[in-house]
Each structure stands twice: as structure tokens, then as C-alpha cells.
Amino acid sequence: MADTGYSLKGKRVFVAGHRGMVGSAVCRRLAGEGCEVLTAGRDVMDLRNQASVTDWFGREKPDAVFLAAAKVGGILANDTAPADFLYDNLMIEANVIKASFDTGVEKLMFLGSSCIYPKLAEQPMREDALLTGPLEPTNEWYAIAKIAGIKLCQAYRKQHGADFISAMPTNLYGTGDNYDLRTSHVLPALLRKTLEARDSGQKQLEVWGSGTPLREFLHADDLADALVFLMQNYSDYDHVNVGSGEEISIGDLAATIVKEAGFEGALVFDATKPDGTPRKLMDSSKLHALGWRAKIGMAEGLRRTIKEYEESR
Ligand code: GDP
């Protein structure tokens, strides 16, 4: 790996997706780096519209880009809106990556997801498991778009020497998460459902699927720290996994949240909802070898998230 030692100091750094959980965490993390953080709301630039993105980049000329904008959602949203997940994500990444190249962006970080790996990939999943088998059907549309994004960064590097890198985070949670039950991921969904069940005196809490799937969770603030670290220290063709190594079954996650939030009813598993992929644990040894590790443990992160959510309700 080439050690670029890329400095963000004094740079104009565009964070695409600054209103989302990841983008907002990156903005907070960049506050201490001595750079100028640029953001653009949907009213200023529609990332799915090429003309809008080309105009904005031509005007603002950022030096570096964190591409944290994406259409994201939990298992049901992915399963029921495949066209939106594929189209919106392809357009966002194609527009931003090309405009970055055309306007001379020095370094770009593209963000994907652990769902890029085959459904039955060997666990923990290494970076080289990409494209070795069929995807999990509930989120293959999103996964295909994210794989295209990785490949587009690699293509610009190969054809033009562009310093465009990619990071693949595991399942995320934290400040500013999506708590809309129709589109959210499991952790915020269970958190919201638990607090509502507790406060309204319900006897049961519904958990989708069998409760047996295993997921690894990483706090968004840890991810933001890893992304800034990679931006400064990694400059190569292959994508890099960003995980915590902390894995838990959905049933145990529900039990932990229920206990932490003080809900005393029973867990009921709804088998009509999909389980998704059985296990999604990342091998983050490449990132560890570069010198970065997650710092926010699940117990601490969960307590913090419950507190923040309760305060924001
Ligand atoms: P995934 O990691 O892409 O499968 O996305 P999710 O975070 O949406 O779901 C992870 C697992 O949690 C799946 O097995 C879901 O069926 C399960 N799950 C249990 N209860 C819920 C819930 O209320 N909402 C969501 N989104 N998932 C749930």
C-alpha cells in the first residue's frame, strides 16, 4: 500500500449526505482537522441529477470528497423499493464520482456496505470475497449499486490515476439514525418499538424474523473516525472493510435493548418477516493492520443511543 499521508488541513472538503447519520458524523469528526467542510442540501444540489452535480462541482471546486449520500434503508424498504435503491444509488455515485474527477478532486472516499458480499460468504468476510457468489436477494439492488460504485472508483484509478478509495462499513447505528419503522434498520426499530411498548404498557414486543440472524454493529462516530483515518492514510485500489468485530444475534440484541430500556414484556418473533442474510461479520484485519480499531463498545454505544433517542422524542 502506498502511504500517502494525505492532509485535510486547509482543504475544501465536501461531505455528500451531511444530513444522514454517517455524513453528519463525518462533519462532526472533521471539525478538528482544520479543513473547510462544504455541504449542499437537496434544494441546492440534487445528487441524482447530473447537470445539478456538474454545476455545483464546477462552482465549488472541492479538494476532497466523502461520498456518504445514498438511498438507504432496512430489510423491508430494500425488498419493496428495488427500483429506487438501484437507480438512486447508481445515479448519485456516478454523478459525484465523475464530477469529482472532471473538476480535479484530489481524493475521494466512496462508502458502501457489507451487503456487497455474497449471501453465503465465508465468515468473517474478507475484502476478496467480493463477486465470488450470489447476493442476498432482499438487498441485491442496493448491493449491485454499491459494487458499481467501488468499480467506478477503481476504474478512475486504473484509467486516470485518480486517488479514489472505498470503505465498506458493517451495520451502523448512532446519533441521527432513521427511526421510521417502515424504512429503518433493526437497531433503531427495536429501540423505538421497545420504548413505545414500555411507555404504553404493552405486554409484547414484536421482533421480525426468527431472531437467529447474526449482525455486527459499529457506532457511526467510530465509522467517521475510521473514514478520516483512511482518507489520511490509505491510497489504493481495493476497498477496505470497517467493522467492530462485535457480533450479536437479533434475538440477543432485542433482549439487550429491552433490558437496558426497562421493558418487562415478552419478545414475539414474527416469522412472516424476512431474516435476510444469516450472518454478516466483517474481517477488518486490513484496517487493523493499517493502525485503526473501533473504540465505542456495543454496551456503551447502545446506552448512549437510547439516551439520545429518549431525549429527542
Ligand atoms: P439487514 O442487515 O440488511 O438484514 O437489515 P436490517 O437491519 O433491516 O435487519 C436485520 C435483521 O433484523 C433482519 O433479520 C430483520 O428481520 C431483523 N429485525 C427484527 N426486527 C426488526 C425490525 O423491527 N426492523 C428491521 N428493520 N429489522 C428487524
Residues whose N, C-alpha, C, O or C-beta is under 5 A from the ligand:
A	BS01	GDP	G74 I75 S184 H185 V186 A189 L190 E206 V207 W208 G209 P213 I250 P274 D275 G276
